[in-house]
Amino acid sequence: MAEQKKVRIIVERQDGPKEKPYNQEFEIDYRPGLNIVAALMEIQKNPVTVDGKKVPPVTWECNCLEKVCGACMMVINGKARQACCTLVDTLKQPIHLQPARTFPVIRDLLIDRSVMFESLKRIHGWVEVDGTWEVKDAPIQNPYTAQTAYEISHCMTCGCCLEACPNVGPQSDFIGPAPTVQAYLFNLHPLGKFDAPKRLNALMEKGGITSCGNSQNCVEACPKNIKLTTYLAQLNRDVNKQALKNIFNH
Amino acid sequence: MAKKPENKIIVVGGGLSGLMATLKICEGGGKVDLFSYCPVKRSHSLCAQGGINACMDTKGEHDSIYEHFDDTVYGGDFLADQLAVKGMVEAAPKLIKMFDRMGVPFTRTAEGVLDLRNFGGQKNKRTVFAGSTTGQQLLYALDEQVRRWEVKGGVKKYEFWEFIKIIKNKEGICRGIVAQNMNSNEIVSFPADVVILATGGPGQVYGRCTASTICNGSAVSAVYQQGAELGNPEFLQIHPTAIPGSDKNRLMSEACRGEGGRVWVYRKNPQTGEKERWYFLEDMYPAYGNLVPRDVASRAIYKVVVHMGLGMHNPNRVYLDLSHIPADYLERKLGGILEMYSDFMGQDPRKVPMEIFPSIHYSMGGIWVDREHHTNIPGLLASGECDYQYHGANRLGANSLLSATYSGTISGPESLRLARSGKLGSALTAEELEAARQECVAEFDKIRNMNGTENAHKLHHELGDIMYKYVSIERDNNGLKECVKELKEILKRWDNIGVTDHGTWANQEAMFVRQLRNMIIYAMAITQSALQRDESRGAHAKIVLKSDYDKMDDQLKEALTKKYGKFHFDAETGRGTTDDGNDDLVFFERNDKKFMRTTIVTFDQEKEEPVVSYREFEHSLIKPRLRNYAVAKKE
């Protein structure tokens, strides 16, 4: 019988927000199609390190395991991505798992991304409808514009682009590519565009679009292939136009 | 003038139903404390792919609301409350317009109106969609509107908080909950006027399923153990087309078949003996073909693979084929999920057929509610997948996003009405709140100090294996009896779990152990109700054993002979098997006289066992008729 192939995984662990990180190495059985979440689940079933030490199972966040919820983002072999759709077969071993340190670490690979949801408030990330009750027929929309909206609306607030962006971090107030580009989404909608000036003005403020250094890392990192840099550039133009309007209308 | 007292509603769960209820409560002037395992934007509703049903009639097919009504009731094998269904299908087109105004990027026609696609169990194009990520787009729209209310002060979110149990006042009315912060592990009591549970389905009871890891039914099981009645828990939907995986079975939307996908296996042609592709759904069900409802398709795949041994390549797979459809069309209509298939399977479904197999997907059953979504516990409402309403014995594809949203539009306003009715009894005292909290603290402390030999995650895996073995596509009473026994054993073994993490900071292991016990107890309710329902209806298909047959009256026996011809009972399994050379299994017929009733399950506190009874429901609008998808529907 062929020997069971093994997978070696080194997890950067941290017991709490203020504790020091440390590494632990695990070994699990290989099987075809194995992804990182499935590998972490195997560790849960037998949380023993390669040194034979029984340890608390690794803490991380995951929900859908289909690359739509955005929960399981972590740094895998140095790159921020979704753990659920990262297959072991595509990775060099030993596999290094680290938390995305752009965000505060809660424990092990579990991080606090609430700042991203807060930023969505700042950019006025919604369509100002009168209410959920029946008002009238919704307006007809250009199917091509709707297609663009559909692409941007895939953003699952995972934070890969923030982790990859050199301008997001303690040195800057930049809210990051994902929440910024959401402003573009709402400005596309026939009712949403009524509040476009509000969103553009919000992006003129500190941490807004002027903090983007155009490093282009975000578009590479986006697991949903959203053309982030294209929309950032469009927004930049829109913000400048709005700034001129602000001057001449006063 | 004195300020009116503020009405506080607790909503547990931030999927479509919870968010919809939250919006309605805010619009009605109430305040919401919204609890969720995760940021609500990551709730499981976003896994819905194919679309949402509503009679928009924009394809020149003369679709009607009545037709949607009839398809839903017929598809549910006449076990759904018909007045509730009627309300839902009538509201559907209005809800679509609401979503459209909120900015959901629905797929549109050249003229800019909402496109529609075909879905299972419906002959007309009635499914509105946003590519193949409709759930994600609908959830985001409501998430955005709730965020707006959060800014306005109507909503306070408690994300990463786990619901533990409800708190009743001395009149027995639910007036609050105990919940735990999943990071700090702090346990807190929260008082409210009314509580709405919108906590989704129990897929994780089966381990590997299409549900998210958070869909464990733990909250439902907790309130069931506190006296809430369950309705129809034996009806679990098995989705015919999922990608089997060791961590989860990933859904391959019914939209694949709605857009022209075909299901097939290789076989030897019975006449010529040559190897050919057998499009067995088209062959068995000429009228609906690949678009038969999910229970029918799953049984057919199971039969072809397990009983006829025609699954190929991998033993338990059939092909779902899109490769004959132009790639640019597929990209526009199904892009998201095709990408998912490539990501996980490493093959391009635009070029090669996908390999799929049925998987546990959705629970038609859940907490029993009336048409206003009250449970039998006053002050506690339930909506969304966690309730039992709207789908009867089988849910039609694309009706779940609809029922989730619609039920929120009912439970939300109804909770406010109740809050203002003056019928809430006394508010919880500080002592009552503290006592409930203390109980949960003691339980958690006990769990995190468990020192046995069982690993909770392994035990969960075993639970899933047992449930798949005995309570899935085909059930029989011997298996179900065995399952009851084995579940009792699993529950006993739960006491012998050992945890490695004894801490109180983000202790996911201890929280999982608590959920696991709830899952086992819910599994017992599913199994017991399946055991007692001696008929086949929708997703519940039961094989006739010799011992069952001997107990039948002549009328039931004759019905079987009429349908199956001559049959015998297999010496080894005792299962009824036809004599016509096909060795087809003999199933119970639907028995309206005895079982056109809602299963009600209550929890016996002392024995820790489910108690099953039956309740009449409203089915006066459409007369029951036999379900047969081989021919076009007759009304």
Chai-1 contact restraints between the chains, C-beta under 6 A:
chainA,res_idxA,chainB,res_idxB,connection_type,confidence,min_distance_angstrom,max_distance_angstrom,comment,restraint_id
A,G16,B,W505,contact,1.0,0.0,6.0,A-B,restraint_1
A,V37,B,D247,contact,1.0,0.0,6.0,A-B,restraint_2
A,A38,B,S246,contact,1.0,0.0,6.0,A-B,restraint_3
A,A38,B,D247,contact,1.0,0.0,6.0,A-B,restraint_4
A,M41,B,D247,contact,1.0,0.0,6.0,A-B,restraint_5
A,Q44,B,H457,contact,1.0,0.0,6.0,A-B,restraint_6
A,K45,B,N455,contact,1.0,0.0,6.0,A-B,restraint_7
A,K45,B,H457,contact,1.0,0.0,6.0,A-B,restraint_8
A,K45,B,K458,contact,1.0,0.0,6.0,A-B,restraint_9
A,P47,B,T500,contact,1.0,0.0,6.0,A-B,restraint_10
A,K54,B,T500,contact,1.0,0.0,6.0,A-B,restraint_11
A,P56,B,T500,contact,1.0,0.0,6.0,A-B,restraint_12
A,P56,B,D501,contact,1.0,0.0,6.0,A-B,restraint_13
A,P57,B,E509,contact,1.0,0.0,6.0,A-B,restraint_14
A,T59,B,A506,contact,1.0,0.0,6.0,A-B,restraint_15
A,T59,B,Q508,contact,1.0,0.0,6.0,A-B,restraint_16
A,C62,B,T213,contact,1.0,0.0,6.0,A-B,restraint_17
A,N63,B,C38,contact,1.0,0.0,6.0,A-B,restraint_18
A,N63,B,R42,contact,1.0,0.0,6.0,A-B,restraint_19
A,N63,B,S212,contact,1.0,0.0,6.0,A-B,restraint_20
A,N63,B,T213,contact,1.0,0.0,6.0,A-B,restraint_21
A,N63,B,I214,contact,1.0,0.0,6.0,A-B,restraint_22
A,C64,B,C47,contact,1.0,0.0,6.0,A-B,restraint_23
A,C64,B,S212,contact,1.0,0.0,6.0,A-B,restraint_24
A,L65,B,D247,contact,1.0,0.0,6.0,A-B,restraint_25
A,L65,B,K248,contact,1.0,0.0,6.0,A-B,restraint_26
A,E66,B,R250,contact,1.0,0.0,6.0,A-B,restraint_27
A,E66,B,M340,contact,1.0,0.0,6.0,A-B,restraint_28
A,V68,B,L46,contact,1.0,0.0,6.0,A-B,restraint_29
A,V68,B,Q136,contact,1.0,0.0,6.0,A-B,restraint_30
A,C69,B,R42,contact,1.0,0.0,6.0,A-B,restraint_31
A,A71,B,R42,contact,1.0,0.0,6.0,A-B,restraint_32
A,C85,B,D343,contact,1.0,0.0,6.0,A-B,restraint_33
A,I106,B,N183,contact,1.0,0.0,6.0,A-B,restraint_34
A,I106,B,A506,contact,1.0,0.0,6.0,A-B,restraint_35
A,R107,B,A506,contact,1.0,0.0,6.0,A-B,restraint_36
A,K121,B,V151,contact,1.0,0.0,6.0,A-B,restraint_37
A,G125,B,E144,contact,1.0,0.0,6.0,A-B,restraint_38
A,W126,B,E144,contact,1.0,0.0,6.0,A-B,restraint_39
A,W126,B,Q145,contact,1.0,0.0,6.0,A-B,restraint_40
A,W126,B,R148,contact,1.0,0.0,6.0,A-B,restraint_41
A,V127,B,M102,contact,1.0,0.0,6.0,A-B,restraint_42
A,V127,B,G103,contact,1.0,0.0,6.0,A-B,restraint_43
A,V129,B,R101,contact,1.0,0.0,6.0,A-B,restraint_44
A,V129,B,M102,contact,1.0,0.0,6.0,A-B,restraint_45
A,G131,B,E27,contact,1.0,0.0,6.0,A-B,restraint_46
A,T132,B,L23,contact,1.0,0.0,6.0,A-B,restraint_47
A,T132,B,M98,contact,1.0,0.0,6.0,A-B,restraint_48
A,E134,B,K94,contact,1.0,0.0,6.0,A-B,restraint_49
A,A138,B,K97,contact,1.0,0.0,6.0,A-B,restraint_50
A,A138,B,D100,contact,1.0,0.0,6.0,A-B,restraint_51
A,A138,B,R101,contact,1.0,0.0,6.0,A-B,restraint_52
A,I140,B,G112,contact,1.0,0.0,6.0,A-B,restraint_53
A,Q141,B,G112,contact,1.0,0.0,6.0,A-B,restraint_54
A,N142,B,G112,contact,1.0,0.0,6.0,A-B,restraint_55
A,P143,B,R108,contact,1.0,0.0,6.0,A-B,restraint_56
A,P143,B,G112,contact,1.0,0.0,6.0,A-B,restraint_57
A,A146,B,P105,contact,1.0,0.0,6.0,A-B,restraint_58
A,A146,B,R108,contact,1.0,0.0,6.0,A-B,restraint_59
A,A149,B,P105,contact,1.0,0.0,6.0,A-B,restraint_60
A,Y150,B,P105,contact,1.0,0.0,6.0,A-B,restraint_61
A,Y150,B,G131,contact,1.0,0.0,6.0,A-B,restraint_62
A,S153,B,P105,contact,1.0,0.0,6.0,A-B,restraint_63
A,S153,B,Q137,contact,1.0,0.0,6.0,A-B,restraint_64
A,T157,B,K41,contact,1.0,0.0,6.0,A-B,restraint_65
A,H189,B,G103,contact,1.0,0.0,6.0,A-B,restraint_66
A,G192,B,G103,contact,1.0,0.0,6.0,A-B,restraint_67
